[in-house]
Amino acid sequence: MNCVLEFPTVVYLPYLKTLHLSLVTFANDGSTQKLFAGCPVLEELTLLDCEWLNLKNITISSSTLKRLTIDDLPYFGPPDGPKGCKIKIHTPNLVYLKYTGYSSNDIFVCDVSSLVKAYISVPVPHEKQKEVASHVVNLLKGLSKVVFLNVSDHTIESLVFAGNTLVNLPVFKNLTHLELTMEIRKSTIEALTKFLNYCPNLQSLCFSEGFGHDVCLENYLIWSPLPKCISSCLKMLIFKNFHGNDSEICFLKCILQNAFVFKKMNISCCENLFGDPNRQKEVKEALEAISKGSKSCVVTLS
């Protein structure tokens, strides 16, 4: 159960560097602003399962904040009830951002020029898909300087519903490492292709949970056109929970044939394949037989 956070007339915490708030209901815009403004040396802020429904516009502004974590509650109210608030983040020295939630609130990251790592996980609800997709685009818009990005496949999948707002995505010129958590499903492939087109300098791509069983690929259906980062700068691919099925091999074949500066592909087998040495041998031979775009590429299967 959330408790309402109330403040004295004056809030001033001149030595506070770390603030964690959990299961808190913010009373109004003014009191929340008072809290953030009263922490002049704050370096780490964590907001877990806090309730923002009483708020309309919030600004988290700090020149000292380095780490920000927001874990949003899902919204269970009626469709015509109050919507989430607008949260603006002005933190020029932020290096780490983690957002997990249903994107009920619209988050605008306005100044995070020092951002290195960002973790974004947004489930796609059955309702309000376009609204959530718009919020995801608004959140991603502010992450154009990020170097390492970890996103759930649901986050990428939400871009399918973004429609015309997808043109608002920035080019992630600094992004060199992209990690996708949770299984990639059939519906995610198209959205992933679109997203990779905004990552011109990507060097490392990780599928931490592999493909779902509904993914069915053929060579000519994987990428059209091929994202430029695959051929020009991708150097490493990590593929976990590998089952060795035709679609997965087809996908990896497309990478190996078209990645011309590729250095390393690390494949981790799922439990069933790991326990079947004969099948492992067949898969390894199939991968070794692929004509590679980069002669220096090394493929490991474990």
C-alpha positions in Angstrom: 0.0 0.0 0.0 1.4 3.4 -1.0 1.7 6.2 1.5 1.3 9.9 0.7 4.6 11.8 0.9 4.2 15.0 2.8 6.9 17.7 3.2 7.6 20.5 5.6 7.5 24.1 4.4 11.2 24.1 3.6 13.1 21.0 2.3 16.9 21.3 2.3 19.1 18.3 2.4 22.6 19.7 1.6 24.5 16.4 2.1 22.1 13.9 0.7 23.7 11.9 -2.2 21.4 8.9 -2.4 17.6 8.9 -2.3 15.4 5.8 -2.6 11.6 6.2 -2.6 9.4 3.1 -2.7 5.6 2.8 -2.6 5.1 6.5 -2.3 2.2 8.6 -3.6 3.3 12.1 -4.5 0.7 14.6 -3.3 1.0 17.3 -5.9 3.4 18.9 -8.4 4.7 21.6 -6.0 5.7 19.3 -3.2 7.5 17.0 -5.5 9.5 19.8 -7.1 10.3 21.0 -3.6 11.9 17.7 -2.7 14.1 17.5 -5.8 15.1 21.1 -5.5 16.1 20.6 -1.9 18.8 18.0 -2.7 21.6 20.1 -4.3 24.3 17.3 -4.3 22.1 14.3 -5.1 23.9 11.7 -7.2 21.5 8.7 -7.1 17.7 8.7 -7.3 15.5 5.6 -7.3 11.7 5.7 -7.6 10.2 2.3 -7.1 6.4 1.7 -7.5 5.6 5.3 -6.8 2.2 6.8 -7.8 2.1 9.8 -10.0 -1.6 10.1 -10.7 -2.1 13.3 -8.6 0.6 15.0 -10.8 0.5 16.7 -14.2 4.0 18.0 -14.8 7.2 17.1 -13.0 10.8 18.2 -13.7 13.7 16.2 -12.3 16.5 18.8 -12.7 20.0 18.2 -11.2 23.5 19.0 -12.3 24.9 16.4 -9.9 22.6 13.4 -10.5 24.5 10.5 -12.0 22.2 7.5 -11.6 18.4 7.5 -12.1 16.1 4.5 -11.7 12.3 4.6 -12.3 10.1 1.5 -11.8 6.6 2.5 -12.7 3.4 0.9 -11.4 0.9 -0.3 -14.0 -2.2 1.8 -14.4 -5.4 -0.1 -13.4 -7.9 2.8 -13.6 -10.8 3.2 -16.0 -10.0 4.1 -19.6 -11.6 7.5 -19.2 -9.8 8.2 -15.8 -6.8 10.4 -15.1 -3.8 9.8 -17.3 -0.2 9.7 -16.2 1.9 12.9 -15.8 4.6 14.4 -17.9 8.1 13.9 -16.4 10.9 16.0 -17.7 14.5 15.0 -16.9 17.2 17.6 -17.0 20.4 15.9 -15.8 23.5 16.8 -17.9 25.8 14.6 -15.8 23.6 11.5 -15.8 25.6 8.3 -16.8 23.0 5.6 -15.9 19.3 5.5 -16.6 17.0 2.6 -15.9 13.2 2.7 -16.7 10.9 -0.2 -16.1 7.2 0.1 -16.4 4.0 0.3 -18.4 4.9 3.8 -19.7 1.7 5.3 -18.3 3.6 8.5 -17.8 5.2 10.4 -20.6 8.9 10.8 -19.9 11.0 13.4 -21.8 14.7 13.1 -21.3 15.9 16.6 -22.2 19.5 16.8 -21.3 21.6 13.7 -20.7 24.7 14.5 -22.8 26.9 12.3 -20.5 24.7 9.2 -20.6 26.6 6.0 -21.0 24.2 3.2 -20.1 20.4 2.9 -20.3 18.1 0.0 -19.5 14.5 0.3 -20.9 11.8 -2.3 -20.4 8.2 -1.5 -21.4 5.6 -4.3 -21.7 3.2 -3.9 -24.6 -0.4 -3.8 -23.2 -3.4 -5.1 -25.1 -5.0 -1.7 -24.7 -3.5 1.8 -25.4 -0.9 0.3 -27.7 -0.5 3.5 -29.7 -0.3 5.7 -26.6 2.3 3.5 -25.0 4.3 3.4 -28.3 4.2 7.2 -28.4 5.6 7.4 -24.9 8.3 4.9 -25.8 9.4 7.0 -28.7 9.4 10.1 -26.5 11.6 8.3 -24.0 14.0 7.0 -26.6 14.2 10.4 -28.3 16.2 11.7 -25.3 18.7 8.8 -25.4 20.5 9.8 -28.6 23.9 10.1 -26.8 23.8 6.7 -25.1 26.7 4.2 -25.7 25.2 1.0 -24.2 21.5 0.3 -24.5 19.6 -2.6 -23.0 16.0 -3.0 -24.1 13.3 -5.6 -23.8 11.9 -7.1 -27.0 8.5 -5.7 -25.9 10.1 -2.2 -26.0 11.2 -2.7 -29.5 7.9 -4.4 -30.4 6.0 -1.3 -29.2 7.6 0.6 -32.2 5.3 -1.4 -34.5 2.4 0.6 -33.1 4.3 3.9 -33.3 3.0 4.8 -36.7 4.1 8.3 -37.9 5.7 9.1 -34.5 8.5 6.7 -35.5 10.1 9.5 -37.6 10.8 11.3 -34.3 13.4 8.7 -33.3 16.9 10.1 -33.2 19.9 8.7 -34.9 21.9 6.9 -32.1 25.3 8.0 -33.3 27.2 7.0 -30.1 25.4 3.6 -29.6 27.9 0.8 -30.0 26.4 -1.9 -27.9 22.7 -3.1 -28.0 21.4 -5.9 -25.9 17.9 -7.3 -26.3 16.4 -9.1 -23.3 13.6 -11.7 -23.4 12.9 -13.9 -26.4 12.6 -12.3 -29.9 9.3 -13.2 -31.4 8.0 -13.1 -34.9 6.4 -9.7 -34.3 9.7 -8.2 -33.1 11.8 -8.8 -36.2 10.2 -6.0 -38.3 10.5 -3.5 -35.4 14.1 -4.5 -34.7 15.0 -3.9 -38.4 13.5 -0.4 -38.2 15.4 0.3 -35.0 18.8 -0.9 -36.3 18.4 1.6 -39.1 18.8 4.3 -36.4 22.0 2.8 -35.1 24.7 3.6 -37.8 27.7 2.8 -35.6 26.6 -0.4 -33.8 29.5 -2.7 -33.1 28.0 -5.3 -30.7 24.6 -6.9 -30.7 23.4 -9.4 -28.0 20.3 -11.6 -28.0 20.2 -12.6 -24.4 17.3 -15.0 -24.7 17.4 -16.0 -28.3 14.4 -16.5 -30.6 10.9 -17.7 -29.7 9.5 -20.8 -31.3 7.1 -18.7 -33.5 10.0 -17.1 -35.4 10.1 -18.5 -39.0 12.6 -17.0 -41.3 13.8 -17.4 -44.9 16.8 -15.7 -46.4 14.9 -13.1 -48.4 12.5 -12.2 -45.6 15.1 -11.3 -42.9 16.1 -7.8 -43.8 15.0 -5.7 -46.7 16.9 -3.6 -46.9 19.8 -4.6 -44.7 20.6 -2.2 -41.9 23.8 -0.4 -42.8 25.4 -1.1 -39.4 25.4 -4.8 -40.1 27.7 -4.5 -43.1 29.8 -1.5 -42.1 30.6 -1.7 -38.4 29.1 -4.7 -36.6 32.0 -6.6 -35.0 30.4 -9.0 -32.5 27.2 -10.9 -32.1 26.2 -12.8 -28.9 23.3 -15.3 -29.3 22.1 -17.1 -26.2 19.6 -19.8 -25.7 20.4 -21.2 -29.2 18.2 -24.2 -30.3 19.9 -24.8 -33.6 16.7 -24.6 -35.7 16.5 -23.5 -39.3 15.3 -20.0 -38.6 18.2 -19.3 -36.2 20.8 -20.7 -38.6 19.2 -18.7 -41.4 19.5 -15.5 -39.3 23.1 -16.1 -38.3 23.9 -16.9 -41.9 22.6 -13.5 -43.0 24.9 -11.9 -40.4 27.9 -13.9 -41.3 27.5 -13.3 -45.1 26.9 -9.5 -44.8 29.0 -8.3 -41.9 32.2 -7.3 -43.6 34.2 -6.2 -40.5 32.8 -8.9 -38.3 35.3 -10.4 -35.7 33.4 -12.7 -33.3 30.1 -14.6 -33.0 29.5 -16.3 -29.6 26.7 -18.8 -29.6 25.4 -20.3 -26.3 23.3 -23.5 -26.7 20.0 -24.1 -24.9 19.9 -26.9 -22.4 18.5 -29.5 -24.9 21.1 -28.7 -27.6 23.9 -28.6 -25.1 23.0 -32.2 -24.1 23.0 -33.5 -27.7 26.6 -33.6 -29.0 25.6 -35.1 -32.3 23.2 -32.3 -33.0 25.8 -29.8 -31.9 28.2 -31.2 -34.4 25.7 -30.9 -37.2 24.9 -27.2 -36.3 28.6 -26.4 -36.0 29.3 -27.9 -39.4 26.4 -25.9 -40.9 27.8 -22.7 -39.5 31.3 -23.4 -40.7 30.1 -24.1 -44.2 28.7 -20.6 -44.5 30.7 -18.2 -46.8 31.6 -15.3 -44.5 31.9 -11.7 -45.5 34.7 -11.2 -43.0 37.7 -13.6 -43.3 38.8 -12.8 -39.8 35.5 -13.9 -38.2 35.6 -16.5 -35.4 32.5 -18.5 -34.5 32.3 -20.2 -31.1 29.5 -22.7 -30.1 29.3 -23.6 -26.4 
